[in-house]
Amino acid sequence: MALEIRTPADLEDWKPFGFLISVAFGEMPTEPTDDPVEREGIERGARMRPFDFRIGIVEVDDSGGETLLGGCASYEFDVSLPGGARLRAAGLSAVGADPTKRGRGALRTMMGEHLARARQRGHVVGLLNASESSIYRQFGYGCLSSTAVYEIDSDRAAFRTPFTDTGTTELVPIPAARVGELAEIYQRVGDVVPGTTGRDDDWWQVVVGPNVTWLGGGKQIGVIHRDANGHADGYLLYRVSHKPNWVNDDEVEILELLGTTTEAELALFQYARDLPMTRRVRWTQAPLDPAVRHHLRDPRQLHEVDQHDLLWMRMLDVPAVLTARSYDLDGAVTLEVTDTFLPEAGGTWRLVVRGGAATMMPAEGDSDVSLATEVLSAAVLGGTRLRELHRAGLVAGDDRAIDLLDRLLLTARLPFSLSKF
């Protein structure tokens, strides 16, 4: 028996792997129809996840018989770092394998090929959303950012001091008609919020498109906020869940709420809270550090009903990541990074930060701090404290050096991403 890697040339080549992946996720695969909207979606999907960045794994027996084991597909976009720099990222998705044929090495072969192609295509980091959080640490991925779901009764969401919006809000009944403005705001937020993944026009057409998908879409209403000078500085996408009665008991579901300023965030939340005939607000994909919590008269009423990991990252070029981001203090530390799955991506370097910018050079001899790729990947944008990982026994070295590196990696904002993939 031998495993072979297949690269589909087109949709027909990909179809058997796509069907197997669908079944692996418990979904019933369907044949495409001639519906123009569906065909447009298929063509857009082919652009967003190019066929030469899709992988199929086949087991070939001694007689030449083939058995499909699984496959995966990947997006290509950028991700923002502290300071606003952006790096090219390979967004792994749709990783599926035949559950009746486990233990044959399909996943490990698939991951090795994916990371090799990512490096060949010039990607500095790999990103993914983990269907199961137990899978990807073995391949060098660490949990970079998390997201929360909040619920609050509208009449308990009053601010502790009166909030007067110096700007304006504008209703956008058809968000697809204003993609350019939404995208500009989204890009500006990424300048200050690390971990924001890029969206091209195809991606935006899915987010505001008519069909509900894992990436977004479906019936939704938009609101754009403008500051006192008329500049767009925030947006809200929401829908209202109507109850089949006459007691005005509807719920507002915040799908996306982003602001380049705290005032914009508060104004958009206030808009959602005060919508007529609604009694509750449910914020389904929110940051762990929303500014609105600190402005509520009773912060306890903002119930966190769910919190889970969202973005996982693995560095393919450690120096490129650490020298591209900014820092809030100076210092120097020698770190040894061990990469068991991709040994050539590990090494020992001297990190020197001066004036908020870093340089890295290969180093020899003893290191100040030793850690694995997946550990550094979790901490590199400030989403997880290095001290916490040290306390868990995942970081070794000189205590003062660990403390310095912990403080160097801290960020003013926790990493956060609205894009699921």
C-alpha positions in Angstrom: 0.0 0.0 0.0 1.2 3.5 -0.8 -0.3 7.0 -0.4 -0.4 9.3 -3.4 -1.1 13.0 -3.5 -3.5 14.3 -6.1 -4.0 17.8 -7.3 -7.3 18.4 -9.0 -7.2 20.3 -12.3 -10.9 21.4 -12.1 -14.2 20.8 -10.4 -14.7 17.3 -11.9 -11.4 16.2 -10.5 -12.2 17.7 -7.1 -15.8 16.3 -6.9 -15.0 12.9 -5.4 -12.8 14.4 -2.8 -15.3 17.2 -2.1 -18.0 14.6 -1.6 -15.9 12.6 0.8 -15.1 15.8 2.8 -18.8 16.6 3.0 -19.6 13.2 4.4 -16.7 13.5 6.9 -18.4 16.6 8.3 -21.8 14.9 8.4 -23.2 16.7 5.4 -25.1 15.2 2.5 -23.3 16.0 -0.7 -25.4 17.3 -3.6 -24.9 17.6 -7.3 -24.7 21.2 -8.7 -27.6 22.4 -10.7 -27.8 24.9 -13.6 -29.1 27.6 -11.3 -27.2 30.8 -12.3 -26.7 31.9 -8.6 -25.4 28.4 -7.7 -23.0 28.4 -10.6 -21.7 31.8 -9.7 -21.1 30.6 -6.2 -19.2 27.6 -7.5 -17.0 29.8 -9.7 -16.4 32.1 -6.8 -15.4 29.2 -4.6 -12.9 28.0 -7.3 -11.3 31.5 -7.2 -11.2 31.7 -3.4 -9.8 28.2 -3.0 -7.6 27.6 -6.1 -7.5 24.0 -7.4 -3.7 24.0 -7.3 -3.9 24.6 -3.6 -6.3 21.7 -3.0 -5.0 18.3 -2.0 -6.5 14.8 -2.4 -5.0 11.7 -0.7 -5.4 8.3 -2.4 -4.2 4.9 -1.2 -3.0 2.7 -4.0 -2.7 -1.1 -3.4 -0.2 -3.5 -5.1 -2.6 -4.2 -8.0 -3.1 -0.5 -8.7 -6.5 -0.2 -7.1 -7.3 3.2 -5.6 -9.1 4.1 -2.4 -9.9 7.8 -1.7 -8.9 8.7 1.9 -9.5 12.4 2.2 -8.6 15.9 1.1 -8.4 19.6 1.9 -8.6 23.0 0.3 -7.0 26.3 1.1 -7.6 30.0 0.9 -5.0 32.7 0.4 -5.2 36.0 2.2 -3.3 38.3 4.6 -3.4 38.6 8.4 -2.7 41.8 10.3 0.0 42.1 13.0 0.5 44.6 15.9 1.5 47.9 14.2 -0.6 47.2 11.1 1.8 45.2 9.1 0.3 42.3 7.1 1.7 38.9 6.2 0.5 36.5 3.6 -1.3 33.5 5.1 -2.4 30.1 3.9 -5.9 29.5 5.2 -6.4 25.7 5.5 -10.1 24.6 5.3 -12.3 21.6 4.5 -9.9 19.0 6.0 -11.8 15.7 5.8 -11.0 12.0 5.8 -12.9 8.8 5.5 -13.8 7.9 9.1 -13.8 4.2 8.2 -10.2 4.4 7.1 -8.4 6.0 10.0 -4.8 5.3 10.9 -3.4 5.1 7.4 -1.4 8.3 7.5 -3.7 10.4 5.3 -3.9 13.4 7.6 -0.2 13.6 8.3 0.6 13.3 4.6 -2.0 15.9 3.8 -0.6 18.4 6.3 2.9 17.9 5.2 2.0 18.6 1.6 -0.2 21.6 2.5 2.6 23.3 4.5 5.2 22.6 1.8 2.9 24.2 -0.8 2.2 27.1 1.5 5.9 27.8 1.8 6.4 27.5 -2.0 3.7 30.0 -2.5 5.4 32.5 -0.2 3.1 32.3 2.8 4.7 33.2 6.1 2.1 31.7 8.3 -0.6 29.0 8.1 -4.1 29.7 9.6 -7.1 27.5 10.2 -10.3 27.2 12.2 -10.1 23.9 14.1 -13.1 21.6 13.8 -11.6 19.8 16.8 -9.1 21.5 19.0 -7.2 18.3 19.7 -5.9 17.9 16.2 -3.6 20.6 15.1 -1.0 21.2 17.8 0.9 18.2 16.5 1.4 20.1 13.2 2.8 23.2 14.9 -0.5 25.2 15.2 -1.3 27.2 18.3 -4.6 28.9 19.3 -4.1 32.5 18.2 -7.5 34.1 19.0 -10.9 33.3 20.5 -14.4 34.6 20.1 -17.4 34.9 22.4 -21.2 35.0 22.2 -23.0 37.5 24.4 -26.6 38.0 25.3 -28.3 40.9 27.1 -31.8 42.0 27.6 -32.3 45.4 25.9 -33.8 47.0 29.0 -30.7 46.0 31.0 -28.2 47.3 28.5 -28.2 50.9 29.6 -24.9 52.8 29.8 -23.7 54.0 33.2 -23.3 57.6 31.9 -25.4 59.1 29.1 -23.7 58.5 25.7 -24.1 61.2 23.1 -22.9 60.2 19.7 -21.1 63.1 18.0 -21.4 61.3 14.7 -24.2 59.8 12.7 -25.6 56.4 11.7 -26.9 55.5 8.3 -29.1 52.6 7.5 -27.9 50.3 4.7 -30.8 48.0 3.9 -28.8 46.2 1.2 -25.2 45.7 2.5 -24.1 44.3 -0.9 -24.6 47.7 -2.4 -22.1 49.3 -0.1 -19.3 46.7 0.0 -16.6 49.2 -0.8 -17.3 51.3 2.3 -17.6 48.2 4.5 -14.4 46.8 3.2 -12.6 50.1 3.9 -13.7 50.1 7.5 -12.8 46.5 7.9 -9.3 47.2 6.6 -8.8 50.2 8.9 -9.9 48.1 11.9 -7.2 45.5 10.9 -4.6 48.3 11.3 -5.2 48.3 15.1 -6.6 44.8 15.8 -4.0 42.0 15.2 -5.3 38.8 13.7 -7.7 40.4 11.3 -7.7 38.3 8.1 -8.0 40.0 4.8 -11.1 39.9 2.6 -11.0 40.4 -1.2 -14.1 41.2 -3.2 -15.1 37.5 -3.6 -15.0 37.1 0.1 -17.2 40.2 0.7 -19.7 38.9 -1.9 -20.1 35.8 0.3 -20.3 37.7 3.6 -23.1 40.0 2.3 -24.5 37.5 -0.2 -28.1 36.0 -0.2 -27.1 32.5 0.9 -26.2 31.5 4.4 -22.8 29.8 4.4 -20.0 29.1 7.0 -18.4 32.4 5.8 -21.5 34.5 6.3 -24.3 35.7 4.1 -28.1 35.5 4.3 -30.7 38.1 5.1 -29.1 40.9 7.1 -29.3 44.7 7.5 -26.4 47.1 7.6 -25.6 50.3 9.4 -22.6 52.5 8.8 -21.4 55.0 11.4 -19.7 58.2 10.5 -17.7 60.5 12.8 -18.3 64.2 13.3 -16.4 64.9 10.1 -18.5 62.6 8.1 -15.9 59.8 7.7 -17.1 56.2 7.9 -15.5 54.7 11.0 -17.7 51.6 11.9 -20.3 49.3 10.6 -22.9 46.8 11.9 -24.5 43.8 10.2 -27.5 42.4 11.9 -30.7 40.4 11.6 -33.9 40.3 13.7 -35.4 37.0 14.8 -39.2 37.6 14.8 -41.4 35.8 17.3 -44.8 34.6 16.0 -46.9 36.7 18.4 -47.9 40.3 19.1 -46.0 40.9 22.3 -42.9 42.6 20.7 -40.5 39.9 21.9 -38.0 39.9 19.0 -34.3 39.4 19.2 -31.5 41.3 17.5 -28.6 39.2 16.3 -25.4 41.1 15.8 -23.5 39.4 13.1 -20.6 41.8 12.7 -19.8 45.0 14.7 -16.6 46.8 14.0 -15.4 50.3 14.8 -12.1 52.1 14.3 -13.0 54.1 17.5 -14.7 53.3 20.8 -17.3 55.9 20.0 -18.3 54.1 16.8 -18.5 50.8 18.7 -20.8 52.2 21.4 -23.0 54.0 18.9 -23.5 50.9 16.9 -24.3 48.8 20.0 -26.7 51.5 21.2 -28.4 51.3 17.8 -28.9 47.5 18.1 -30.1 47.8 21.7 -32.7 50.5 20.9 -34.3 48.8 17.9 -38.1 49.0 18.1 -40.1 45.9 19.0 -37.0 44.0 20.2 -36.2 42.8 23.7 -32.9 41.1 23.5 -29.5 41.5 21.8 -27.4 38.4 20.9 -23.9 39.1 19.7 -22.8 35.9 18.0 -19.2 36.6 17.1 -17.7 39.1 19.4 -14.2 39.9 20.8 -13.3 38.8 24.3 -12.5 42.5 25.2 -15.5 44.5 24.0 -15.4 48.2 25.0 -19.1 48.2 25.6 -18.8 46.0 28.7 -17.0 48.8 30.6 -19.8 51.3 29.7 -22.7 49.3 30.9 -24.5 50.3 34.1 -24.6 46.7 35.1 -21.8 44.8 33.2 -22.9 41.5 34.7 -26.0 41.6 32.5 -23.8 41.1 29.4 -23.9 37.3 29.7 -21.1 35.4 28.0 -23.0 32.3 26.9 -20.2 30.8 24.8 -16.4 31.2 24.3 -14.3 29.2 22.0 -11.1 29.2 19.9 -11.4 30.6 16.5 -8.1 31.3 14.7 -5.2 28.9 14.9 -1.8 29.8 13.5 1.5 28.1 12.8 4.6 30.1 11.8 6.4 29.0 8.7 9.1 31.7 9.1 9.7 32.7 12.7 12.0 35.7 12.0 9.6 37.1 9.4 6.7 37.1 11.9 8.6 38.5 14.8 10.3 41.3 12.8 7.2 42.4 11.0 5.1 43.1 14.1 5.6 46.2 16.4 6.5 46.3 20.1 5.7 48.6 23.0 9.1 48.2 24.8 12.7 47.4 24.1 14.7 44.4 25.0 16.7 41.4 23.8 16.3 37.7 24.3 17.7 34.5 22.7 15.0 32.0 21.9 15.2 28.4 20.7 12.1 27.3 18.8 11.6 23.6 18.3 9.5 22.5 15.4 8.9 18.7 15.5 6.7 18.5 12.3 8.7 20.9 10.2 12.2 20.9 11.7 13.7 23.3 9.1 11.3 26.0 10.4 12.8 25.8 13.9 16.1 27.3 15.1 17.8 29.6 17.6 17.7 33.3 17.2 18.6 36.5 19.0 15.6 38.8 19.1 16.5 42.5 19.6 13.8 45.2 19.9 14.7 48.8 19.7 12.3 51.7 19.2 9.4 49.3 18.7 11.0 47.4 15.8 12.8 44.1 15.9 15.7 42.4 14.3 16.6 38.7 14.5 19.8 36.9 13.8 20.7 33.2 14.1 22.4 32.5 17.4 24.6 29.7 18.7 25.1 28.4 22.2 22.6 28.4 25.1 19.2 30.1 24.7 17.4 32.3 27.2 14.0 30.8 26.4 13.0 27.5 24.8 9.6 26.6 23.4 7.8 24.8 20.6 6.5 26.4 17.4 2.8 25.8 18.5 3.5 27.6 21.8 5.1 30.6 20.3 2.4 30.7 17.6 -0.2 31.0 20.3 1.5 33.9 22.1 3.1 35.8 19.2 0.2 38.3 18.8 -0.7 38.6 22.4 -3.7 36.3 22.5 -2.2 34.1 25.1 0.3 35.2 27.8 3.7 33.5 27.6 3.7 33.5 31.4 0.6 31.4 31.4 2.2 28.9 29.0 5.3 28.9 31.2 3.2 28.1 34.2 1.7 25.2 32.3 5.2 23.8 31.7 5.3 24.6 28.0 8.1 27.3 28.1 11.5 26.7 29.6 14.5 29.0 30.4 15.6 31.9 32.5 12.8 33.4 34.5 13.8 37.0 33.8 14.1 36.3 30.1 10.7 34.6 30.0 9.2 37.6 31.8 10.8 40.0 29.2 9.6 38.0 26.3 6.1 37.8 27.8 6.0 41.6 28.1 7.5 42.1 24.6 4.7 40.0 23.0 1.8 41.8 24.8 -0.5 43.9 22.6 -2.8 46.8 23.2 -5.7 44.8 21.6 -6.3 41.1 21.8 -6.1 39.4 18.4 -9.5 39.0 16.8 -11.0 37.9 13.5 -14.5 38.0 12.1 -13.7 35.7 9.2 -14.5 32.0 9.5 -13.2 29.7 6.9 
